[in-house]
Amino acid sequence: MKTTTARAETISAVEGRTLLAEAARRWLNMSREEFIAAWDSGQFVDDERLGVQQVAMLLPFGRA
């Protein structure tokens, strides 16, 4: 059986915010701040679009 080795990278708070901002713009055509506000207000509760999921995964990095 072949084993693989994973390597974890760390990113800074600035890099995390940039990552979220770029994804929000690319996938949803909105700013990082707009996405966070919309997410926090529940606008995406039942939204199953791939773009929403892609950006939401980055929230822990982009809120820093």
N, C-alpha and C positions, 0 to 999 in steps of 0.2 A: 504494500500500500504506500502510495506516495504522500508525503506530508508537505504542507506549504507553510511558509512563515509570513505572518502579517506584520506590517510595520506601522505603528501609529505616529501620526504627525500632530504637532500642536500648532495652533494658530492664535494670533493675538486678538484682542478685542476689536481693534481697528479692522483687521482682516476679516473677522466674523461679520462685522457690520457691512463691510464692502461686499462680502459673499452674498448676504441676504439682499442687499440693495440691488445687486446685479441680477439675481434670480427673480426678484419681484418685478423688475423692469422687463426682463426677458420673457417670463412666463405670463405675467398679468398686466403688463404695461402700467405699473404703479410704483410709487417710491417705497422704500423700506418703511418709512413712517406711516404712509397710507395703509400698507399691508398690515402692520402691527395694530393700528387703530381699528381697521376692519375686522381683524381676527379677534381682538379683545372685545369688540362689541357684538360678536356672534354672527357676523354677516356670512361666514363660511361654514356654519354648523352642518348643513346638509349638502354642501358643495363637494362633489366627487371628482371634479376636474383634476386631471393629472397635474396641471400647473399649480393649483392650490396645494396639492399634496407635496409637490417638489419644494415649494417655497416654505411651507409649514415645517418641513423637516429641518430647516435651517434656523428656525426661531431661537433655539437655545444658543446658537452662535451669534445671532444678529441683535439680540437684546442687550448684550454686554456693553 
